[in-house]
């Protein structure tokens, strides 16, 4: 049975971008949201083609039911500020976990092609009107636009949906050319209605500036592993200056190589959460929301504690943390690199080049 501590750190945050639906891929009740005409760059190999897409009908802004607080994206819709992430959720737990999350009020779910849980999430959501929930998924970088199209359509078939709300590039792994090809192709697929937004996950400042330097429209959302211990302030400041929303992803064992039982900062987390009569996971979710991030907590269903956490992590108290408490949490920064954390999410153990290697600086 997992402890409350493991649940605390078992929450993740993700970012979002712009996508659009195709009626050939979805049930008849999935009326696609549309986007106005815009220019999109599709890069294949060394050839760059600029095309203009025709105007498409937008749904009413209030067509999607969004619980609790939301954050408006550049792509003209608002995303719930607290969702539910499926990183490290076992396939056999997804349907029950998603059902419990829906019962708690969650309306935003994040998955990825590499998680292997898209089909299970689609099954959990198939009887719900599509406009009443949000879904993001992630794909790897690809070598040409055709492969990007195939990858996203595969995800849509798995999900039994005609569009996702955000299609992410899962990580910068693959190199400069693949990153730009994949991003440009996703923008084109956005114009076609297969995604409402385009996002990037685990990108560092240099990867975002690549997009800007190429004259492409920046993503609407960036997803990062963010916690008080690992705040990526350079990327967050850049995103804030460009009106890009940040999804906060925090994996189990935030800083797994530290001795939590004797860690001074962890004891401070315990004291603050106790003073508010909340769990540590709720405290970190409150910190993320109050910091202006989109938070994606997660939990399993194997124990009653885990099942209860699904509701707790979404329904956090409306009270604000004090400035002093936020300053204490913000003071935990350790700039923990991916290699030290030892996690893999959009890359493999073979990609990690020592403890100081970080995904946000990948070539």
C-alpha positions in Angstrom: 0.0 0.0 0.0 1.3 3.4 -0.9 1.8 6.0 1.8 0.3 9.5 1.9 3.8 10.7 1.1 4.0 8.8 -2.1 0.6 10.2 -3.1 1.8 13.6 -2.3 4.5 13.4 -4.9 2.4 11.4 -7.3 1.0 14.3 -9.1 1.8 15.7 -12.5 1.2 18.8 -14.4 1.1 19.3 -18.2 0.7 22.0 -20.8 -1.5 22.4 -23.8 -1.7 23.7 -27.4 -4.2 23.9 -30.3 -6.1 21.0 -32.1 -9.1 20.4 -34.3 -11.6 17.5 -35.2 -12.3 15.3 -38.2 -15.7 13.7 -38.4 -14.4 10.6 -40.1 -12.6 9.6 -36.9 -15.1 10.2 -34.2 -18.6 9.3 -33.0 -21.4 11.4 -34.4 -21.8 13.3 -31.1 -18.3 14.8 -31.4 -19.0 18.1 -33.1 -15.5 19.6 -33.8 -14.4 23.0 -32.6 -13.1 25.1 -35.5 -10.5 27.8 -35.9 -10.5 30.9 -38.0 -8.2 31.1 -41.0 -4.5 31.5 -40.4 -1.2 30.8 -42.0 0.7 27.7 -41.2 4.2 26.5 -42.1 4.7 22.9 -43.0 8.3 21.8 -43.2 9.3 18.5 -44.9 13.0 17.9 -45.2 14.6 21.0 -46.5 11.5 22.3 -48.2 9.2 24.8 -46.5 5.7 25.3 -47.8 3.5 28.1 -46.5 -0.2 27.6 -46.9 -3.4 29.5 -45.9 -6.3 27.5 -44.5 -9.9 28.5 -45.1 -12.1 30.0 -42.4 -13.8 27.5 -40.1 -16.8 27.9 -37.8 -15.9 28.4 -34.1 -18.2 26.9 -31.5 -19.7 29.2 -28.7 -17.0 30.0 -26.2 -19.1 28.4 -23.4 -19.7 25.2 -25.4 -17.2 23.3 -23.2 -18.2 22.8 -19.6 -15.2 23.7 -17.4 -15.3 23.1 -13.7 -13.6 25.4 -11.1 -10.9 27.8 -12.3 -9.7 28.0 -15.9 -6.9 29.6 -17.7 -7.4 31.1 -21.2 -5.1 30.0 -23.9 -3.9 32.0 -26.9 -6.0 29.6 -29.0 -9.2 31.2 -27.8 -10.5 28.7 -25.2 -10.0 28.1 -21.5 -8.5 25.0 -20.0 -9.3 23.8 -16.4 -6.5 24.8 -14.1 -6.5 21.4 -12.4 -6.8 18.2 -14.3 -5.7 14.5 -14.0 -2.5 13.0 -15.4 -2.0 9.4 -16.5 1.8 9.3 -16.3 2.8 5.9 -14.7 -0.9 4.9 -14.4 -1.2 1.1 -15.1 -3.6 0.3 -18.1 -5.8 -1.8 -15.9 -6.3 1.2 -13.5 -7.1 3.9 -16.1 -10.9 3.3 -16.5 -11.5 3.3 -12.8 -9.2 6.2 -12.0 -10.7 8.3 -14.8 -14.2 7.5 -13.6 -13.4 8.5 -10.0 -11.8 11.7 -11.4 -15.0 12.5 -13.3 -17.0 11.9 -10.2 -14.8 14.3 -8.3 -15.4 17.0 -11.0 -12.2 16.6 -13.2 -12.8 17.6 -16.8 -9.2 17.7 -18.1 -7.2 14.5 -18.7 -3.6 14.2 -20.0 -2.1 11.1 -21.5 0.5 10.2 -24.1 1.0 7.7 -26.9 4.0 6.2 -25.1 2.0 5.7 -21.9 -0.1 3.1 -23.7 -3.3 4.3 -22.0 -5.1 6.3 -24.7 -7.5 3.5 -25.5 -8.4 3.0 -21.9 -9.0 6.7 -21.4 -11.2 6.8 -24.5 -13.3 4.0 -23.1 -13.7 5.8 -19.8 -14.9 9.0 -21.6 -16.8 7.5 -24.6 -20.3 8.0 -23.2 -19.7 11.7 -22.2 -20.5 14.6 -24.6 -17.2 15.5 -26.1 -17.5 19.3 -25.5 -17.8 18.7 -21.8 -14.2 17.5 -21.2 -10.7 18.2 -22.4 -8.0 15.8 -23.4 -4.3 16.2 -24.3 -1.9 13.7 -25.6 1.7 13.6 -26.7 3.6 12.2 -29.6 7.3 11.8 -30.3 9.2 13.9 -32.9 8.9 12.5 -36.4 11.0 12.8 -39.6 8.3 14.1 -41.9 4.8 15.6 -41.8 3.2 12.4 -43.0 4.5 10.5 -40.0 3.2 13.2 -37.7 -0.2 13.0 -39.3 -0.2 9.2 -38.9 0.9 9.4 -35.3 -1.8 11.9 -34.2 -4.5 10.0 -36.1 -3.4 6.8 -34.3 -3.9 8.6 -31.0 -7.3 9.8 -32.1 -8.4 6.3 -33.1 -7.1 5.0 -29.7 -9.1 7.7 -27.9 -12.2 7.2 -30.1 -12.2 11.0 -30.6 -12.2 13.2 -33.6 -9.9 15.8 -32.0 -7.8 16.5 -28.9 -7.7 19.8 -27.1 -3.9 19.8 -27.0 -1.4 17.8 -29.0 2.0 17.9 -27.5 5.5 17.1 -28.8 6.5 14.8 -25.9 10.1 15.8 -25.7 12.8 17.6 -27.7 14.6 14.2 -28.3 15.2 13.7 -32.1 17.1 16.8 -32.9 16.5 20.3 -34.5 15.0 19.2 -37.8 12.6 16.7 -36.3 11.5 19.2 -33.7 10.6 21.8 -36.3 9.1 19.4 -38.7 6.8 17.9 -36.0 5.8 21.3 -34.6 5.0 22.7 -38.1 3.0 19.6 -39.0 1.0 19.7 -35.8 0.1 23.4 -36.6 -1.2 22.2 -39.9 -3.2 19.5 -38.3 -4.6 22.1 -35.9 -5.9 24.0 -38.9 -7.6 20.8 -40.1 -9.3 20.4 -36.8 -7.5 17.4 -35.3 -6.3 19.5 -32.4 -7.4 22.7 -30.8 -3.9 23.7 -29.6 -0.3 22.7 -30.1 2.0 22.3 -27.1 5.5 21.1 -26.3 6.6 19.1 -23.3 10.0 19.1 -21.6 11.3 21.9 -23.8 14.0 24.2 -22.5 14.6 27.8 -23.4 16.8 26.9 -26.4 14.2 24.7 -27.9 11.5 27.4 -27.6 13.8 30.0 -29.1 14.4 27.7 -32.1 10.7 27.9 -32.9 10.8 31.7 -32.5 13.9 32.1 -34.6 12.2 30.2 -37.4 9.4 32.6 -37.4 6.8 30.0 -36.3 4.0 30.8 -34.0 5.0 29.8 -30.5 3.1 27.0 -28.6 0.1 27.9 -26.5 1.3 25.7 -23.7 4.5 24.2 -22.4 4.6 21.2 -20.1 7.5 20.8 -17.6 8.5 18.8 -14.6 7.9 21.6 -12.1 7.9 21.5 -8.3 9.2 23.8 -5.6 12.5 21.8 -5.9 12.7 22.3 -9.7 11.1 25.5 -10.9 12.6 26.1 -14.3 12.3 29.9 -13.7 14.0 30.8 -17.0 11.5 28.9 -19.1 8.5 30.0 -16.9 9.6 33.7 -17.3 9.9 33.3 -21.0 6.5 31.7 -21.3 4.9 34.4 -19.2 6.4 37.1 -21.4 5.0 35.3 -24.5 1.6 34.5 -23.0 2.3 30.8 -23.1 0.6 28.8 -20.4 2.7 26.3 -18.4 1.5 22.9 -17.3 3.2 21.7 -14.1 4.1 18.1 -14.2 5.5 16.6 -11.0 6.4 12.9 -10.9 6.5 10.5 -8.0 9.6 10.9 -5.9 10.2 14.5 -6.8 13.7 14.4 -5.7 14.0 10.7 -5.2 17.7 10.6 -4.1 17.0 12.7 -1.0 16.2 11.4 2.4 12.8 12.8 2.8 12.5 11.7 6.4 15.3 14.1 7.5 15.0 16.7 4.8 14.4 20.2 6.3 12.3 21.4 3.3 10.1 18.3 3.4 9.4 18.9 7.1 8.4 22.5 6.1 5.9 21.1 3.6 4.5 18.9 6.4 4.2 21.8 8.7 2.4 24.0 6.2 0.0 21.3 5.1 -0.8 20.4 8.7 -1.6 24.1 9.5 -4.1 24.1 6.7 -5.5 20.6 7.5 -4.7 19.4 4.0 -2.5 16.7 2.5 1.0 17.4 1.2 -0.3 16.6 -2.4 -3.1 19.2 -1.9 -0.5 21.7 -0.8 1.7 21.2 -3.9 -1.4 21.5 -6.1 -2.3 24.7 -4.4 1.2 26.0 -4.8 1.1 25.2 -8.6 -2.3 26.9 -9.1 -1.3 29.9 -7.1 1.9 30.1 -9.1 -0.3 30.4 -12.3 0.4 26.9 -13.6 -2.1 24.3 -14.9 -1.8 21.4 -12.5 -2.2 17.7 -13.4 -2.2 15.6 -10.2 -2.3 11.9 -10.5 -3.1 8.9 -8.3 -3.7 5.2 -8.6 -6.7 3.2 -7.3 -5.1 0.2 -5.6 -5.7 1.5 -2.1 -8.4 3.5 -0.4 -5.8 6.2 0.3 -5.0 6.5 -3.4 -8.7 6.5 -4.4 -9.4 9.2 -1.9 -6.5 11.3 -3.2 -8.1 11.6 -6.6 -10.9 13.6 -5.1 -8.7 15.5 -2.7 -6.2 16.6 -5.3 -8.9 18.1 -7.5 -11.0 19.6 -4.7 -8.4 21.6 -3.0 -9.4 24.4 -0.5 -10.2 27.7 -2.1 -8.2 29.5 0.5 -4.8 31.0 -0.6 -1.5 30.2 0.8 0.1 33.2 2.6 2.9 35.1 0.9 5.2 33.8 3.6 4.2 30.2 2.8 4.7 30.7 -0.9 8.1 32.2 -0.3 9.1 29.2 1.9 8.0 26.8 -0.9 9.7 28.9 -3.6 12.9 28.8 -1.6 13.2 25.1 -2.1 14.7 25.5 -5.6 17.5 23.0 -6.3 17.5 23.0 -10.1 17.4 19.2 -10.1 18.5 17.8 -13.5 16.7 14.9 -15.2 19.7 12.7 -14.6 19.5 13.2 -10.9 15.8 12.6 -10.8 16.2 9.4 -12.8 12.9 9.7 -14.5 12.0 8.9 -18.2 9.0 10.5 -19.9 9.4 10.9 -23.6 13.0 9.6 -23.6 14.7 6.5 -22.5 17.4 5.6 -19.9 19.9 5.4 -22.8 19.3 9.1 -23.6 20.4 10.1 -20.1 24.1 11.1 -20.1 24.9 11.1 -16.4 23.4 12.8 -13.3 23.9 16.3 -14.7 22.0 15.6 -18.0 18.7 17.5 -18.3 16.0 17.0 -21.0 15.6 20.8 -21.3 19.1 21.1 -22.7 19.0 18.0 -25.0 20.6 18.6 -28.4 
